[in-house]
Amino acid sequence: MQKGVCGGGRAGLALPGLENPELAEGGRDSESRGCTGVSCAYPIGRSVFISVVFHLITVVMEAPPVTMMPVTGGAINMMEYLLQGSVLDHSLESLIHRLRGLCDNMEPETFLDHEMVFLLKGQQASPFVLRARRSMDRAGSPWHLRYLGQPEMGDKNRHALVRNCVDIATSENLTDFLMEMGFRMDHEFVAKGHLFRKGIMKIVVYKIFRILVPGNTDSTEALSLSYLVELSVVAPAGQDMVSDDMRNFAEQLKPLVHLEKIDPKRLM
Amino acid sequence: MQREEKQLEASLDALLNQVADLKNSLGSFIYKLENEYDRLTWFSVIKVPSVLDSFALLSGQLNTLNKVLKHEKTLLFRNQVIIPLVLSPDRDEDLMRQTEGRVPVFSHEVVPDHLRTKPDPEVEEQEKQLTTDAARIGADAAQKQIQSLNKMCSNLLEKINKEERESESGGLRPNKQTFNPADTNALVAAVAFGKGLSNWRPSGKMPSGIKTNIKSASMHPYQR
């Protein structure tokens, strides 16, 4: 790949989509409710988008651990803190009821999203993964592209799973573009559920549907008899006290749901 | 001397507050017993007053009282002496006010009860009996009895805790289990790397539904 496009490779490229930390932080912008994952409704032009993705790929594929990366070019390293659990279908109502009481007072928000996961197989053993998400029930909302790094394991005292996270909103031709870049779709699913907020914490309760005919989101079947419950915060790197707040909130949902730090590598 | 006086005053104040709280809770409990005895239950889950609630409150307050007395800044009241200086059969308005109308006269009838430092003669007799009984058993036997009592208590506690834990995890409660850990793992695996989602793709070949220009990364047109 031509390094010139990235402005010198790792030296740092201003990522206009992420310059405004408030927008990137957690979707406080009420207009950015297009997809549940959207944390910034800042549509960017195609050429800038290309450079963003190139930068992302070069930086991340060669990158040392996140803690050693310099903060350059005005882009702040955002981390996603995550706790996950599940609730059986018949107990969903009790959970929603409790969440409505615990969380910020807002209109109960439901969503129906279609997520596609793209892989770029390079020379390295592990492929580069990007997640593209679109809203199926809110016409006109931007598509959402997300990169999630490897979870940082090691600190046993940290109560949540922590991983590097980059979120951007894009236009509708995202999948075509990713294909042209060489990505291939690995799997897709439909997510349908509810969204709650408490301060900077986001709580999503959703059901995963398997898509039976590729590309056809009408023929789906539920993956399990449970809803997945995720408590997440997107915050700048280094704010570990966030995980304490998350754990305190998770305590309030017991014994309905047990939110815990689940390492996906253990489930492979 | 002055410091001691201040200390005495402070500890007396603390003690008075604690005792006042205790008196209030006792008073409300007695009221409940006398007036609401038909609606009173031993234990209730919802916010209905129960006997165990009152007991718990009283026990907590007695504990705090004990703590106040044992506090290092509290003077040893044992070292203080109270002597009645004047006894009179006349009504004392000041005393009435201070005791909220309960003690109208500071007379020879009132003093033995209020300034008592030893228990009733009958109670004292019973206590003496118990102490001689205890001494008669002998130190070894007493120790053995203490140990067996402790063991029985801990066994009982374990049984109760186990029962409580088991019923919570879904066996006996009418609520049943609200989540299934196997489901959690399946869902997390699905979201993390697509486990269980892409079974329609035979051996990793490209799905036919998606039209693409298949270019591998190494053959990218921009590559030099």
Interface residues (C-beta under 8 A of the other chain):
Chain A: M1 Q2 V5 Q84 G85 S86 V87 L88 H90 S91 S94 L95 V117 L120 K121 G122 M179 E180 M181 G182 R184 M185 D186 H187 E188 F189 I208 R210 I211 L212 V213 P214 G215 N216 L223 S224 L225 S226 L228 P255 L256 V257 H258 I262 P264 L267 M268
Chain B: E168 N175 K176 Q177 T178 F179 N180 P181 D183 T184 N185 A186 L187 V188 A189 A190 V191 A192 F193 G194 K195 G196 L197 S198 N199 W200 R201 M206 P207 S208 G209 I210 T212 N213 K215 S216 A217 H220 Y222 Q223 R224
